[in-house]
């Protein structure tokens, strides 16, 4: 099939209505199709709502114009009656065909098209369009002009996949004189995937707003450095400038994926994958509330990315619930070092429930600060293949602090002691339920060990040096693996406070000699350790001598399964006891 409707004989009418009640048109797997219809006339499909064109590699235009035509078109951008056919036939849609009620447009594997829309399209051409999906169009360089984009008032989803020649989605605008431009006012989801030459979504000198954008996914766009790129020079009253300065250097704006010249005030999900060129996610000029609606942040395979955001932006992410960072080989810290603010306790990501840090070979810490840091709702923490990481939140070089509670009532805290362990009393995760630590070659201790017994009501209380007993009071699963320098897991005091721990799995920690450190004698006859513990697995721990060295009798009341494998130095009694008792 080369055409659907055969070439018409000249009828002399200006506008021809074709299939007046047609609502859906699908053209699939038509390898020789050149066009739907060849005509000299303007053509209208008044009720067409859904168009899907797939695997038509020879198709360049939907309705092709004859070699020469002089016509009062539906609407011409320059109000010219004379329209060059050569220009009309360069684009899939031109001003000679009208689909005023089109809501869903899918273009897939059309290898011959170089443009989706012609420059003569009226602004309101796609005014009813809600879904636009374009995939595998290898010669397509852009999607539409700024003028047409402004008229797409109902567009809710844009998905562009595997268009290897696309360099920008919206073509560069002509200067209009307005300060803030709202683009796609109802757009909720934008997905850009496998666009190897894409440099940016849009190049403009204006502040650009996407007021309802909730989900943004960008994958495999290797040349992309920023979402909306600023023009060569710009003097602007931006949405908000950190220094309240009107002059913003474009070179600084264009260093980050997001800057103060683009606003997505309702963004809830942000996924960035395989963007090899970005070196920063956020610029330093971002207002604090920039990501205040964001709930999910997933960043993966961004080899030049050095950090995620500043403390100021992090403080404003009040609804962030999930952070996942994977295989960013240059990242050294997630939150950049803060400037001292004078506050004693800083709540970071107050609704964060899950944090996963994976294959971040240069990551030293999540955050460097001088303050007590609290993650009040963090329930799941997974850290894997972060070889340089020694502590979760690192304390500054020196600090003098009035902490929540100090064991020795001392204001001076030695940072060197705090930074010896993965978790210390300067960071609080009072609702942590699942902790997984794997392949952290640099950590030598999971918890700081100079501890005191705390009352249960002190769950959120932090010490200047020692972990409170209730630090892991909500923890249910603890999995530690491939931590070559780790010698033990926690002290008896912290273990006593782990009242909800149900599963402990430890494997391939070649330096571990004991799981619970030796306790100071407390005088009790029977000690209940991990009262809800059901499953314990100890595997490939070549130096492990015992689980716990203690004087009192130790009870594990809910034990259901114990697995011990490849622990050649471990003494296990015939009764299955995994605790070693002192002579006294």
HURAGI-V848796 format. One record per backbone hydrogen bond with DSSP energy under -0.5 kcal/mol. CO is the residue of the C=O (numbers start at 0). NH is the residue of the N-H. If there is no record, write none. Layout:
co,nh
CO,NH
CO,NH
//
This chain:
co,nh
1,33
1,34
4,37
13,41
14,16
15,17
15,43
18,21
22,48
22,49
24,51
25,27
26,53
28,30
29,32
33,59
33,60
34,3
35,3
35,4
36,38
36,63
37,7
38,65
41,15
42,97
43,17
44,47
48,102
48,103
49,24
50,105
51,26
52,107
53,28
54,29
55,58
61,35
61,36
61,63
63,38
68,82
70,72
75,78
80,70
80,82
83,86
83,87
84,88
86,89
87,90
89,113
89,114
91,61
92,117
93,96
94,73
95,42
97,44
98,101
102,129
102,130
103,50
104,132
105,52
106,134
107,54
108,55
108,110
109,112
113,140
114,91
115,92
117,120
119,76
121,124
123,126
125,128
129,155
129,156
130,104
131,158
132,106
133,160
134,108
135,137
136,139
140,166
140,167
141,115
143,170
144,148
145,149
146,150
147,151
148,151
148,183
150,152
151,154
155,187
155,188
156,131
157,190
158,133
159,192
160,135
161,163
162,165
166,198
166,199
168,142
168,143
169,202
178,206
179,181
180,182
180,208
183,186
187,213
187,214
188,157
189,216
190,159
191,218
192,161
193,195
194,197
198,224
198,225
199,168
200,168
200,169
201,203
201,228
202,172
203,230
206,180
207,262
208,182
208,210
209,212
213,267
213,268
214,189
215,270
216,191
217,272
218,193
218,194
219,194
219,221
220,223
226,200
226,201
226,228
228,203
233,247
235,237
240,243
245,235
245,247
248,251
248,252
249,253
251,254
252,255
254,278
256,226
257,282
258,261
259,238
260,207
262,209
263,266
267,294
267,295
268,215
269,297
270,217
271,299
272,219
273,220
273,275
274,277
278,305
279,256
280,257
282,285
286,289
287,290
288,291
290,293
294,320
294,321
295,269
296,323
297,271
298,325
299,273
300,302
301,304
305,331
305,332
306,280
308,335
309,313
310,314
311,315
312,316
313,316
313,348
315,317
316,319
320,352
320,353
321,296
322,355
323,298
324,357
325,300
326,328
327,330
331,363
331,364
333,307
333,308
334,367
343,371
344,346
345,347
345,373
348,351
352,378
352,379
353,322
354,381
355,324
356,383
357,326
358,360
359,362
360,387
363,389
363,390
364,333
365,333
365,334
366,368
366,393
367,337
368,395
371,345
372,427
373,347
374,377
378,432
378,433
379,354
380,435
381,356
382,437
383,358
384,359
384,386
385,388
391,365
391,366
391,393
393,368
398,412
400,402
404,463
405,408
410,400
412,414
413,416
413,417
414,418
416,419
417,420
421,391
422,447
423,426
425,372
427,374
428,431
432,475
432,476
433,380
434,478
435,382
436,480
437,384
438,385
438,440
439,442
443,486
444,421
445,422
448,450
451,468
454,457
455,458
457,460
461,404
465,462
466,451
467,470
468,471
469,472
471,474
475,501
475,502
476,434
477,504
478,436
479,506
480,438
481,483
482,485
486,512
486,513
487,445
489,516
490,494
491,495
492,496
493,497
494,497
494,529
496,498
497,500
501,533
501,534
502,477
503,536
504,479
505,538
506,481
507,509
508,511
512,544
512,545
514,488
514,489
515,548
524,552
525,527
526,528
526,554
529,532
533,559
533,560
534,503
535,562
536,505
537,564
538,507
540,543
544,570
545,514
546,514
546,515
547,549
547,579
548,518
549,581
552,526
554,528
555,558
560,535
562,537
564,539
565,540
566,569
569,571
570,572
572,575
576,572
577,546
577,547
579,549
//
